[in-house]
Amino acid sequence: MKVIKIFIVAAIVFTGVDAACYAGSIGPVEPLGPMKVEISGEYNEIFGRDLEISDDVTGDEVKSSGQGYVELALGLTDWCNAYARVGFANLKEEINWDFGRNQTIQYSNGLLWGIGSNALHDIGNNFGVGGDIQFNMWFADGDSVSGTNSVALTQKGSLRITDFQTAVYLTYTYEHDMDYKIIPYIGGYYSYFNINYRKNTIYTDDTYIYTAEGNTKSKDNFGVLLGLSIPVLKNFSYKLEGRFIAETAMSVGAKYRF
């Protein structure tokens, strides 16, 4: 049975390596138990992520992106969970052109949804090895543009952002009693972030007409994550998580287990 568990944990970690993905908070830090339910509210903020550059562009970056959502998780076995989330997300993109001008485009809040699964294998002495895989998608419409030379939107574009993450991490459980567990964790992830312009974003300044179109994706895909689950009351806890290198991001959440 342990061999099967280790194999499935490994499969969750490596299944999505060649897919399109990004780094979001992992699901429940520990197994919920068969048919046990957990509901949580979470806010995730990306403070910066570099995108691949194209012709005439010297820099392209997600300057910021906020995602707020409600997540519902279900324990499938005593070591594996599945979860789904729904909420909102926005995005701010900064583009630097090779002729010295730059603009920041703000995209407003749109619908976000996602699904995922994770598993944790107990390796003894309160340590565990976990894996998480998730897919998220959200939509955002152009709202405003700012930058050099008095830019103005002439066509508000529309984005579809897809993200996928696969992560592996090590946990340690400090268990004061059955209702009070502090769980720090550390790990690594592979992440890829893809922006598709469903409708081109077009804007002008005093000289040029600019068009943001096609697809753009993340420049760096490997990162490190650090997190902590902190109990507050029976069945109620907070979770903090930071992600670095591929991006700079932070997630804060509150969870209730039924």
Secondary structure as the mmCIF struct_conf table of DSSP 4:
data_model
#
loop_
_struct_conf.conf_type_id
_struct_conf.id
_struct_conf.beg_label_comp_id
_struct_conf.beg_label_asym_id
_struct_conf.beg_label_seq_id
_struct_conf.end_label_comp_id
_struct_conf.end_label_asym_id
_struct_conf.end_label_seq_id
HELX_RH_AL_P HELX_RH_AL_P1 LYS A 2 PHE A 14
TURN_TY1_P TURN_TY1_P1 THR A 15 ASP A 18
BEND BEND1 ALA A 19 ALA A 19
BEND BEND2 GLY A 27 GLY A 27
BEND BEND3 VAL A 29 GLU A 30
TURN_TY1_P TURN_TY1_P2 PRO A 34 MET A 35
STRN STRN1 VAL A 37 ASP A 50
STRN STRN2 LEU A 51 LEU A 51
TURN_TY1_P TURN_TY1_P3 ASP A 55 ASP A 56
STRN STRN3 VAL A 57 GLY A 75
BEND BEND4 THR A 77 TRP A 79
STRN STRN4 CYS A 80 TRP A 97
TURN_TY1_P TURN_TY1_P4 ASP A 98 PHE A 99
BEND BEND5 GLY A 100 GLY A 100
STRN STRN5 ASN A 102 GLY A 124
TURN_TY1_P TURN_TY1_P5 ASN A 125 ASN A 126
STRN STRN6 PHE A 127 GLY A 147
TURN_TY1_P TURN_TY1_P6 THR A 148 ASN A 149
STRN STRN7 ALA A 152 GLN A 155
STRN STRN8 SER A 158 TYR A 172
STRN STRN9 TYR A 174 ASP A 177
TURN_TY1_P TURN_TY1_P7 MET A 178 ASP A 179
STRN STRN10 TYR A 180 LYS A 199
STRN STRN11 THR A 201 THR A 204
BEND BEND6 ASP A 206 THR A 207
STRN STRN12 ILE A 209 ALA A 212
BEND BEND7 GLY A 214 GLY A 214
STRN STRN13 ASN A 215 LYS A 217
STRN STRN14 SER A 218 SER A 218
BEND BEND8 LYS A 219 LYS A 219
STRN STRN15 PHE A 222 LEU A 233
TURN_TY1_P TURN_TY1_P8 LYS A 234 ASN A 235
STRN STRN16 PHE A 236 PHE A 244
BEND BEND9 ILE A 245 ALA A 246
STRN STRN17 THR A 248 ARG A 257
#
